[in-house]
């Protein structure tokens, strides 16, 4: 999944082309990799959202 620029905290150049936007996202990924290397887990570009109230409950849970 490609992160939305607003979610990364960094904005692409206004009026950028799709190629420029892709380069920008590649640069963000490279930066995240540089900041987390070496590590056993891949960098997380996005944080997981809150749990949904429609998630199934384990057996015996109220």
C-alpha positions as CSV (number, residue, x, y, z in Angstrom):
1,X,0.0,0.0,0.0
2,X,1.4,3.4,-1.0
3,X,1.0,6.0,1.8
4,X,-0.9,9.1,1.2
5,X,1.5,12.1,1.4
6,X,-0.6,13.8,4.1
7,X,-0.1,10.7,6.3
8,X,3.6,10.8,6.0
9,X,3.9,14.3,7.4
10,X,5.8,15.4,4.3
11,X,4.1,17.1,1.3
12,X,5.0,16.6,-2.3
13,X,5.7,19.6,-4.5
14,X,2.4,21.3,-5.5
15,X,1.6,20.5,-9.1
16,X,4.0,17.5,-9.3
17,X,3.7,14.9,-11.9
18,X,3.0,11.2,-11.1
19,X,6.7,10.5,-11.8
20,X,7.7,13.2,-9.3
21,X,5.2,11.9,-6.7
22,X,6.6,8.3,-7.1
23,X,10.2,9.6,-6.7
24,X,9.1,11.5,-3.6
25,X,7.6,8.3,-2.1
26,X,10.7,6.3,-3.1
27,X,12.8,9.0,-1.3
28,X,10.6,8.7,1.8
29,X,11.0,4.9,1.8
30,X,14.8,5.2,1.4
31,X,14.9,7.6,4.3
32,X,12.8,5.2,6.5
33,X,15.1,2.3,5.6
34,X,18.2,4.3,6.4
35,X,16.8,5.3,9.8
36,X,15.9,1.7,10.7
37,X,18.8,-0.3,9.3
38,X,20.0,-2.7,10.6
39,X,16.8,-4.1,12.0
40,X,14.8,-7.4,11.9
41,X,11.5,-5.7,11.1
42,X,10.7,-3.7,8.0
43,X,10.0,0.0,8.4
44,X,6.3,0.9,8.9
45,X,5.2,3.7,6.7
46,X,1.8,3.8,8.3
47,X,0.5,3.2,11.8
48,X,-2.4,0.7,12.2
49,X,-5.7,2.3,12.9
50,X,-7.9,1.8,16.0
51,X,-9.6,-1.5,16.4
52,X,-13.1,-1.6,15.0
53,X,-16.1,-2.4,17.2
54,X,-17.2,-4.9,14.5
55,X,-14.1,-7.1,15.1
56,X,-15.1,-10.6,16.2
57,X,-14.5,-11.3,19.9
58,X,-12.6,-14.3,21.0
59,X,-14.7,-17.2,22.5
60,X,-15.8,-16.4,26.0
61,X,-15.2,-12.6,25.7
62,X,-18.0,-10.3,26.7
